[in-house]
């Protein structure tokens, strides 16, 4: 089974993440930030990755450290669970409608981190959640997972819908990319390594 559990403790956050890439989307998420729990749950449900997240952070200051560090630890967990990446599809793409919003995501688990984020929120907050933290989460994930991730907002006006569409689109693209490809027996690269 392609699973991993990663713990990261700093002076600002204590985070534990477990993933099962061959799961069914079972999730148990507690970060202390309600909207963040919500979108992480969407990511698990739509990627079909079983996900456990326990985060204790300095949210009395704001959510920045908790959100960014959770992205880092989730990325580390994906790296560990993917191992040498033999037999995966490697690439995934998905365009997702969410009411008035349309977002797309493309991902390549190449071993090279690169985030392209063409997203603009019309508001700075979704409830108490800072919308700029969506970018911080994905930057942390990309850096630690060593993947290319392109997130594009084609259009949309409601911040809640935009954030949900991004997490769901990324989840669906990730689901395709990390799936086992029955025709791919080795590492999906002409270089022989990822």
N, C-alpha and C positions, 0 to 999 in steps of 0.2 A: 504493500500500500504506500502511496505517495503522501506521506504525512510529515509534519514538523511542528515542534513546539519551541518557541523562542521567548526569552525573557530579557528585558533591558531595564536597568535601574540607573537613574541619574539623580542629581539633586532636585530636579524638576518633575520627573515622572517615574513611575514604576509600572511597567507594562508587560503583560504576558499574553502571547498570541499562539493559538494552535490552529492548524489547517489540515484538512484532508481533501486533496485535490480530486479524489474520486468519490466524493460524498453526494449528498442529496440536498444540500442547502440548509442543513440543520445549523442553527445559530444560537449563541448565548453571548450577548454583548452588553458590557457594562463599563461605560467610560465616564459617567457623570455628566455627560452632555447629551441631552435628549435627542436633538435633531441628528447629531453625529451617530448615535446608536441606531437611529432610524435608517440612515443611508448605508451604514455598514451592513445592516440587516438586509437591505435591498441587494447589496452587492453579493452577499452570501446566497440569497434566494435565487438570484438570476444567473450566477456563475455555477451554481450547484456545488460550490466549495463549502464543506462544513467549516464553520468559523467560530472560534471562541476568543473573545477579547476581554481582558480584565485590565483596566487602566485606572490608576490613581495619579492624578496630576494636580498641578497648582492652578486649578480652575478658579480659585478665588482671585487670581490676577486676571486671567482670561483663558480661552480655550486653545491658544496657539501651540504651546508646548505639547499638550496632550494629543492634539490632532496630528501635528507634524510627526511626533515620535511614534504614534500608532501607525502612520504610513510607513515609517522606516522599519518597524518591527514586522509589519505584515509583509513588506517586500523581502525582508530577510527570511521569513517563513516560506514564502514562495520559492526563493532561491534554494533553500535547503530541501524542500519537498520535490522540486524538479530534478535535483541531482545533476546528472550529465545530460539530461534532456533527450535521451534516446527515445525515439518513437513518438514524440509529440508533433502536433501539427505546426507549432511555432508561431504562426500568424493567425490573427483573428480580426474581424471587422464587423461592426454592427451599426445600423442607423435606427434610432428609436424615437417614435413619436410619443409625446406626453401632453395631451390636450393641445394647447396652442404652441407648444415647444417641439422643436426637432433638433436632436443632437446625434452626433456620430462619434465613434471611437474606432481607432485602428491600433493594434498592438503587435509587437514583434519581440519575443523573448530571445533576443540576440546576444545578450551579455553586454550590450553597450547601452548605457542610460541616456535617454533623450526624451524630454517632455516638450511637446508642442501643444500649447493651450490657447486656443482661439475662442475665448469665452468672456463675455462681459455681462455681469449682473446689473440690473437696473436699480437694485437697492443694496445697501451695505449689510443688511441683517435679514435673517430668516428667523423670526422670533428673537431669541438671544444669541443666535449663531452668526458669527461674522462670515459673510460670503467669501471673503478673500482666503479663508481657511480651506476651501475646496481645492484651490491651487496648491496650497502648502501640503495638504495630504498627498495629492498625487505626485508632487515633486519628491517627497520623502519616499513614497512607494517605488517610483521609477529608479531613483538613485540606488536603493537597496536591492531591488529585484533585477537590476541591470537590463531593463527593457526599454524599447522605444514605445512611447504612448502618445498618440495624437488624439486630442479631444477638441471637437469643433461644435460650437453652437451655431446652427444655421439660422434659427430665429426663436424667439420666445420672449415673454414679458414677465411671467410670474417666477420669482426667485425660487420658490419651493419646487415648482415643476422643472426648472432648469437644473437644479442640483440633483433631483431624482433622475432626470433623463441622463445626466452625465454618469452617475453611478451605475444605472441600469445598462447603459450602452457599453460602458467599460466592462461590466460584469459579463455581458453576453459575448463581447469580443474575447475576453480572457478565457471564458468557457471553451470557445472554439480552439484557441491557441494552445491551451494546456491539455486538451483531450489527446488520448492515445489514437494514433493513426495506424490502422491495421496494415497499411501498405508501406509505412515508414519503419523499417527495421533498425535503422541506425540513427545517428545524429543528423537532423535536417539542415545540413550545411555542406557545401562543397569543400569547405575548409577542413571538415572532419571534427570540428569542435565549436562549441558556442560558449 
